[in-house]
Amino acid sequence: MTQTIGLPREIKDGERRVALDPSAVKMLVHSGLVALVEKGAGLGSGFKDQDYALVGARIVDTAAEVWSADLVCKVKEPQPSEWAYLRPGLQLFAYLHLAAGPALAEALANSGVEAYAFETLTWPKGLPLLAPMSEIAGRAAAIVGAFHLAEGSGTLLGGAAGAPPARVVVIGMGVVGTMAARGARGMDAEVTGVDVDLERLLEVHERGIVTSTLYSNHHNVGEAVVNADLVVGAALVTGARAPVVVTKDQVESMRPGSVIVDLAIDQGGCVETSRPTSLSNPTYVEAGVIHYCVTNVPGQYPRTSSRALSAAVIPRLIDLAKDPNSERIAGSLNVSHGKVVHPAVIASLRGDYQTAID
Ligand SMILES: NC(=O)c1ccc[n+]([C@@H]2O[C@H](COP(=O)([O-])OP(=O)(O)OC[C@H]3O[C@@H](n4cnc5c(N)ncnc54)[C@H](O)[C@@H]3O)[C@@H](O)[C@H]2O)c1
């Protein structure tokens, strides 16, 4: 049975979150587990080593020591410099997004690690470990979109007397899309919600979260984005590579200086011209359109994000440590005994990385 839980310091570019705050580590210790916390792991979120020590954690100096635990719980997928720590029998619990990361899938499978992904856990319903970060990323989308529109076409979301508001198109009205739409509506933009789920569209329309809705197909999306100032990408099919909803020619039809914030980029992106960017270098321009495709947006709000993530993760982490077959972690196992085992991830990786799934 699992006895030690490792909490590493995150090393992805610009990442300041930590997977567990001191209150969650206290719960771990109370449940009889040993918590190894890497020195400085919580600093980016305002949690000192002493805060963790006071609740019973053992502070360790190096990444190697923390990765020697039975189970490592972290925020972002292991970075290439961390792959050397992966080993047979180690349990890993983190955001993995393997459908968009064939090289990482291969590294995990070859290492023999048992890898559980936050983003595909489905118990008791929905995606409870993705939702808190989606909420934050969605709120951030409206802020970064508004910011980059200023440097692009110079359009203010809410307009002014005699000047129309900006047109915002949100692709995928799940958690991210809803929060992005609320943010943009809060700044008085015109917001069109696009989804394949008509019930969801009815709900967001009735609640006044969007000004109009559109069924997601190639034709409708083309008509919407040609006039858009800001497009937010937030379409997801759980575990799978994101559907490409906005094609390259549709991006080319947009006005110069308009903005795309593609948050679905962690699953490969739902805009054909999207490619991953980082918090330190978040945008690039293609076809005259500013693209913001940061894969770890909540990392720039580490205090809020770490507390929200920690609250969602801690009960499931204890479940996983006590019983890896628990129904409470259903859907999260992505890599086991040298193979990718999650059906949607397998389907997305087919062709990219055959040996991990055969
Ligand atoms: N970049 C970041 O930092 C960051 C942070 C959090 C979440 N995300 C990502 O944002 C994406 C959305 O997450 P979520 O929690 O909102 O998911 P969700 O499951 O709540 O919502 C996804 C929505 O997409 C819709 N959808 C599916 N196929 C579609 C299509 N072809 N056209 C239009 N809509 C379609 C679904 O019906 C659903 O309403 C995910 O890829 C998630 O990993 C990114």
The ligand as a Tripos MOL2 file, in Angstrom:
@<TRIPOS>MOLECULE
LIG
   44    48     1     0     0
SMALL
NO_CHARGES

@<TRIPOS>ATOM
      1 N1         -5.0130   26.2200  -21.3910 N.am      1 LIG1
      2 C1         -5.2940   26.0950  -20.1000 C.2       1 LIG1
      3 O1         -4.5770   26.5850  -19.2220 O.2       1 LIG1
      4 C2         -6.5150   25.3410  -19.6780 C.ar      1 LIG1
      5 C3         -6.9850   25.3630  -18.3520 C.ar      1 LIG1
      6 C4         -8.1420   24.6550  -18.0260 C.ar      1 LIG1
      7 C5         -8.8110   23.9190  -19.0100 C.ar      1 LIG1
      8 N2         -8.2950   23.9140  -20.2750 N.ar      1 LIG1
      9 C6         -8.9060   23.1550  -21.3720 C.3       1 LIG1
     10 O2        -10.0540   23.7970  -21.8750 O.3       1 LIG1
     11 C7        -10.8200   22.8180  -22.5810 C.3       1 LIG1
     12 C8        -12.2800   22.9080  -22.1540 C.3       1 LIG1
     13 O3        -12.3970   22.4440  -20.8080 O.3       1 LIG1
     14 P1        -13.8070   22.4140  -20.0550 P.3       1 LIG1
     15 O4        -13.5300   22.0540  -18.6480 O.co2     1 LIG1
     16 O5        -14.5770   23.6220  -20.3540 O.co2     1 LIG1
     17 O6        -14.5220   21.1670  -20.7560 O.3       1 LIG1
     18 P2        -16.0670   20.8050  -20.6960 P.3       1 LIG1
     19 O7        -16.1420   19.3290  -20.9100 O.co2     1 LIG1
     20 O8        -16.7220   21.4080  -19.5180 O.co2     1 LIG1
     21 O9        -16.6620   21.5640  -21.9790 O.3       1 LIG1
     22 C9        -16.3180   21.2240  -23.2830 C.3       1 LIG1
     23 C10       -17.4500   21.6590  -24.1980 C.3       1 LIG1
     24 O10       -17.0170   21.4600  -25.5500 O.3       1 LIG1
     25 C11       -18.1530   21.0640  -26.2760 C.3       1 LIG1
     26 N3        -17.7630   20.5080  -27.5690 N.ar      1 LIG1
     27 C12       -17.3370   19.2550  -27.8740 C.ar      1 LIG1
     28 N4        -17.1190   19.1450  -29.1970 N.ar      1 LIG1
     29 C13       -17.4140   20.3760  -29.7420 C.ar      1 LIG1
     30 C14       -17.3900   20.8980  -31.0570 C.ar      1 LIG1
     31 N5        -17.0280   20.1490  -32.1110 N.pl3     1 LIG1
     32 N6        -17.7480   22.1880  -31.2490 N.ar      1 LIG1
     33 C15       -18.1230   22.9690  -30.1990 C.ar      1 LIG1
     34 N7        -18.1780   22.5160  -28.9340 N.ar      1 LIG1
     35 C16       -17.8220   21.2480  -28.7150 C.ar      1 LIG1
     36 C17       -18.8460   20.0850  -25.3390 C.3       1 LIG1
     37 O11       -20.1940   19.8320  -25.7290 O.3       1 LIG1
     38 C18       -18.7230   20.8160  -24.0110 C.3       1 LIG1
     39 O12       -19.8440   21.6680  -23.7680 O.3       1 LIG1
     40 C19       -10.1530   21.4730  -22.2630 C.3       1 LIG1
     41 O13        -9.2920   21.1000  -23.3080 O.3       1 LIG1
     42 C20        -9.3690   21.7670  -21.0180 C.3       1 LIG1
     43 O14        -8.2910   20.8660  -20.8190 O.3       1 LIG1
     44 C21        -7.1750   24.6070  -20.6160 C.ar      1 LIG1
@<TRIPOS>BOND
     1     1     2 1
     2     2     3 2
     3     2     4 1
     4     4     5 ar
     5     4    44 ar
     6     5     6 ar
     7     6     7 ar
     8     7     8 ar
     9     8     9 1
    10     8    44 ar
    11     9    10 1
    12     9    42 1
    13    10    11 1
    14    11    12 1
    15    11    40 1
    16    12    13 1
    17    13    14 1
    18    14    15 2
    19    14    16 1
    20    14    17 1
    21    17    18 1
    22    18    19 2
    23    18    20 1
    24    18    21 1
    25    21    22 1
    26    22    23 1
    27    23    24 1
    28    23    38 1
    29    24    25 1
    30    25    26 1
    31    25    36 1
    32    26    27 ar
    33    26    35 ar
    34    27    28 ar
    35    28    29 ar
    36    29    30 ar
    37    29    35 ar
    38    30    31 1
    39    30    32 ar
    40    32    33 ar
    41    33    34 ar
    42    34    35 ar
    43    36    37 1
    44    36    38 1
    45    38    39 1
    46    40    41 1
    47    40    42 1
    48    42    43 1
@<TRIPOS>SUBSTRUCTURE
     1 LIG1         1 GROUP 0 **** ****
